[in-house]
């Protein structure tokens, strides 16, 4: 366990991360923002973690920003929004962008309410598995605000622009099936936790270095220039070729063995 607001448990290479303010439907106060940020940093340092499953306590992912808590004084807002340079990520943005920067596949399990900042956090994951009863909303415009937690970095990769505008303008609450139709979630299941575990096991059949390289290459080059894509592909491939997990992957494939992979390389 990490702390009361974010529970972290690592089992067999899978990090189970749970937002834990169930009495507030896991709404985001300043302390929860800080706890998520610290958890992401901890996971980045733990090279034995191969997959992350991110969820919310007691049947809800997150109802979004705890407006009353954050608006009690100016200090919480300053802590969330402060950055040294405009192009840097502040605390509010790191809790979404941080999942994308992890060199590990991240699966968000979305149940119940997933509103506003909750959607922004889920957009940082690589995959979003939703329960059939999940409800999602990009809700910030309802409060006269703009989504500003870096969720757009994920949103622009998975949805057509007109659909993103539609959801953001209207702040409509949509069902999991509608979210799947729009591309906001990856899959809809009766039991998304179980499916996330099965998918995590499948991902762990691949070298953790390969998974890191794939995530880095796709995230950084999805909308980048061709030259940057070619450069990153070549550099990543060289790192994989000289790494021990590449030879282990070949042994596993040829010999049909379960030889364990080593922890991922540093530097991803």
N, C-alpha and C positions, 0 to 999 in steps of 0.2 A: 504494500500500500504506500502511496506517495504522501497524500495528506487528505484532509476531510473533504475538500472541494473537488479534487481530481484524484480518483483512485487509479493506481497503476499496478498491474500485476503481469509479470512475464512468465509464461509457461511454454516450454518446448519451442522457444524461438518466436512465439507470438506475444506481442505486448497488447494487453487489454487495457484500454484507457477509457474511463467513464467519468463524465461530468456529473457532479454529485451535489446538486442543490434541489432535491426532489420536491421540497415544500414550496419552491418557487418555480417549479417546472424547469429547473436547471437554467433559470435566467442568469444573464451575465452581469455580475457586479465587478468592481475593480479587483477584488481579491481573486475571483474566478479567472479573470483575464490573466492575472499574474501567475496563477497556478498552472494554467494551460501553457503559458510561455515557458515556465520552468520545466514542465514535463517534456515539451518538445526538445529543449536543450539536453535534457537527461537522455532522451531516446537517441539523439544524434551522437552522443558519446558512447552509447552501448552498442558495440559492434556485433554482439551476439543476437541482437533482435533482427528478425528477418521479415516480419510483417506486423503492421499495427492495425488493430480493430478498435475504432473509436465509436463510442455510444453515449447515451444519456441514461441516468438512473430512473428506475421505476416507470418505464414505458413512455418517456418523452425524451426527445433529443435535446432541444433547447427552445424556450419561448422567446429568445432574443434578449435584447438589452433590458436590464433592470433599471428602467428610467427613473424611478423614485430614488433608488440608491445612488445612482450616478449624479443626479441633479441636486442632491442635498447641499453640495457646496461646489465651488469652482475647482477644487483640487483633484477630485476623481477625473473630471473631464480633461484637465491639464495632463495628468498622468497617462491617460489613454491616447491623447492626440500629440503629445510632445515628440518632436524629432529634431535632430541637429541640422539636417538638410532636407529639403522638400522631397528629394528622390529616395530618401531612406524610408524604411518601414517603421511606423510607430507601434506601440503595444497593441492597439486595436487591430492593426493590419497583420502583425506577426502571428496572431492566433489563427489566422486563415493561411497566410502565405507560408508560415513555418512548416505546415504539413507537406506542402509542395516541395520545400527545400530538403526535407528528409530524404536520404538516399535509400529509402525503404518503401515498399508498397503500403499505402494507407487505405483502409476500407472503412467508410463511415456507415454505421447501421442507424437508419433513421426510423424512429417510431414516434407515434403521437404528434405533439407539436414540434414543428421546426420552422420558426418564424425569424425574420429579420437577421440579427447577428448569428442565429443558429444556422440559417442557410449559408451565410458567409463562411462560417467555420467548415461546414460540410463541403462547400465548394473547394476548399483546400485539399480535400482528400482526392485520391486517384479514382476511387469508385464509391458510389453511393447506392447501398442496398436498402430499399424502403419497405416497410410493412404495408399491407393493404389498407390499413386504417390511418396511415400517416397523413398529416396535413402540412403543406408547405406554403410559405409566403415571403416574398421579398417586400417587407412591410414598411421600410423606412419612410417612404413618401407620405404615408398616413400621418406621420408625426412632423411633416414638413422638413424632412431630412433626406440626405442622399446616402445610398449605401457606400460606406467609406472604410470597409474592413478588408480591402484588397480581394474581395470575392470576384470582382470583375476579371481578375487574372485567370480564374478558372472558368467563369461564365462565358467569356468570349471564345474559349476553346471548345465548348460543348453545345452551344445553342446558336441558332440563327439570330441575327441582330434584332429583327422585328419581334421575335418572341421574347427576347430579353427586355426590350423596351416595353412590351405589353405587360409583362409581369411587374416590372419596376414602376411604371407609371400608375398602374391600377392598384397595386398592393393587394390583389385578389388572393384569397386563400384557395389553393387548389389541392385536389386529391393526389394520391400517389400515382394513380393511373394517368391522370392528366400530366403530372410531372414527368412521367416516363415518355408520354407522347411528345412533350416539349423538349426532351433531352436533359432535363434538370436532374434526373436520377438515372442510374445505370440499369437497375433491375428492380422489380417488385416481387416480393415473396410473402408467403404466409408466415414463415419463420426466418427473417433476415439474419438473425444471429447464427443460426445453424448453417445457413448458406455461406455466410462470411467465413466461418470456420473451415468449411469444405474448400472454399476458394483459396483461403490462406494456405491450406495444406498443399494445394495444387501449385501455388506460387513458390512454395519452398522446395519443390522438386527441381527448381532452377538455381544456378549459382547466385548467391547474394551479390557478387560483383557484377554479374550480368544484369540482374534486376536494377542495381544502382545505375549502371551505365545506360540502360534503356530509359529509365525515368529521367535521368539528367538530359539525355539527348532529345527526347520527345518534348519535355517541358520547355527546354531552352530554345528549341529550334522549330516548334510548331508554327510560329509566325515570324521566325527570324529569316535572315538572308541565306541564300544558297551557300555562300562562301563560309559563313559561320557554321552551317550544318555540316559541310564537308570536312572542315577543320576538326570539329568536335567528334565526328564519327571516327576519323583516323586516329586521333589521340586516345579516345576511349578504347578502340580496338587494340592498340598497342599495349595499353595497360592490362587488358584482359588476356592477351596472348602471353605476357610474361608472368601472369599471376598463377598461383597454384590451383585455384578453383577451376581454371579452364581445363587443366589436365584431369582434375577430378570429374568434371562434367563429362569429358570424353570417356573416362573409365566407367562411369555409371551407365552411359548410353551403350557402349560396346559390350560390357560384361553383364549388363542388366543387374547391377549391384546397387546396394543402398549405402555405399561408402559416403560418410558424412562430409559435407562441405566445411571448409575452414571459415572463420569469421571474415566478414568483408574487409577488403583493403582499406587503409586509411586514405583520406583525401577526396573521396567521392562527395 
